Amino acid sequence: MDTLLQQLKDKGYKGNFDLASLIKACGNKFHKLEQNNNAGDRWSAFEFRMSDEWKSGEYRYCVGSTPEEAVIALYIKLNQK
C-alpha cells in the first residue's frame, strides 16, 4: 500500500485517502467497485467509458487487497500520460 500511496502523491493527488475521496478523484471515469470472493477477497475498481470509446476486447480495471488499493491503482492508471 505504501508504494501505491507514493505513486498517488507522485501523480499530484492532494486529497484525502478515504474511499469516497479516492472515488471522487477518479471523476466520471470511475464505474464501479466489486469484491471478488473467488480471488481471495480481492477488490476490483472498474473504469467507465461510453461504448463507442472501447476497442474490441478492451476492459480496464485494477485489483487490490482493499477497496482503497483498487481505487488508488485505478486513479494512477487513469492519470498515466
C-alpha positions as CSV (number, residue, x, y, z in Angstrom):
1,M,0.0,0.0,0.0
2,D,2.9,2.4,0.8
3,T,4.1,2.1,-2.8
4,L,0.7,2.9,-4.2
5,L,0.3,5.9,-1.9
6,Q,3.7,7.2,-3.1
7,Q,2.7,6.8,-6.7
8,L,-0.6,8.6,-5.9
9,K,1.3,11.5,-4.4
10,D,3.7,11.5,-7.4
11,K,0.7,12.0,-9.7
12,G,-0.1,15.2,-7.8
13,Y,-3.0,13.8,-5.7
14,K,-3.6,16.1,-2.7
15,G,-6.9,14.8,-1.4
16,N,-7.8,12.6,1.5
17,F,-7.2,8.8,1.4
18,D,-10.7,7.7,2.4
19,L,-12.6,5.6,-0.2
20,A,-15.2,8.3,-1.0
21,S,-12.4,10.9,-1.8
22,L,-10.5,8.5,-3.9
23,I,-13.5,7.6,-5.9
24,K,-14.4,11.2,-6.4
25,A,-10.8,11.9,-7.6
26,C,-11.3,9.4,-10.4
27,G,-14.1,11.6,-11.7
28,N,-16.6,10.4,-14.3
29,K,-14.1,7.7,-15.4
30,F,-15.0,5.6,-12.3
31,H,-17.6,2.9,-13.0
32,K,-17.8,0.5,-10.1
33,L,-16.1,-1.3,-7.3
34,E,-16.5,-5.1,-6.8
35,Q,-15.4,-7.6,-4.2
36,N,-14.3,-10.8,-5.8
37,N,-14.6,-13.6,-3.2
38,N,-13.4,-16.2,-5.7
39,A,-10.0,-14.5,-5.7
40,G,-9.2,-14.4,-2.0
41,D,-11.3,-11.3,-1.1
42,R,-9.7,-9.1,-3.7
43,W,-11.3,-5.9,-4.8
44,S,-11.6,-4.6,-8.4
45,A,-12.2,-1.0,-9.5
46,F,-13.5,-0.5,-13.0
47,E,-13.2,2.3,-15.5
48,F,-16.2,3.8,-17.2
49,R,-16.2,4.6,-20.9
50,M,-19.0,5.1,-23.4
51,S,-19.4,2.0,-25.5
52,D,-18.0,3.7,-28.6
53,E,-14.8,4.6,-26.7
54,W,-13.8,0.9,-26.2
55,K,-11.8,-1.1,-28.6
56,S,-12.8,-4.7,-29.1
57,G,-11.9,-6.8,-26.1
58,E,-10.7,-3.8,-24.0
59,Y,-11.9,-3.5,-20.4
60,R,-9.8,-1.7,-17.8
61,Y,-9.9,-2.4,-14.1
62,C,-7.4,-2.6,-11.3
63,V,-7.2,-5.0,-8.4
64,G,-6.2,-4.5,-4.8
65,S,-6.4,-6.3,-1.4
66,T,-8.6,-3.5,-0.1
67,P,-11.2,-1.2,-1.8
68,E,-8.8,1.7,-1.4
69,E,-5.9,-0.1,-3.0
70,A,-8.0,-1.0,-6.0
71,V,-9.3,2.6,-6.5
72,I,-5.8,4.1,-6.0
73,A,-4.5,1.8,-8.6
74,L,-7.3,2.8,-11.0
75,Y,-6.6,6.5,-10.3
76,I,-2.9,6.0,-11.1
77,K,-3.8,4.2,-14.4
78,L,-6.3,6.8,-15.4
79,N,-3.7,9.5,-14.9
80,Q,-0.9,7.9,-16.8
81,K,0.5,10.1,-19.6
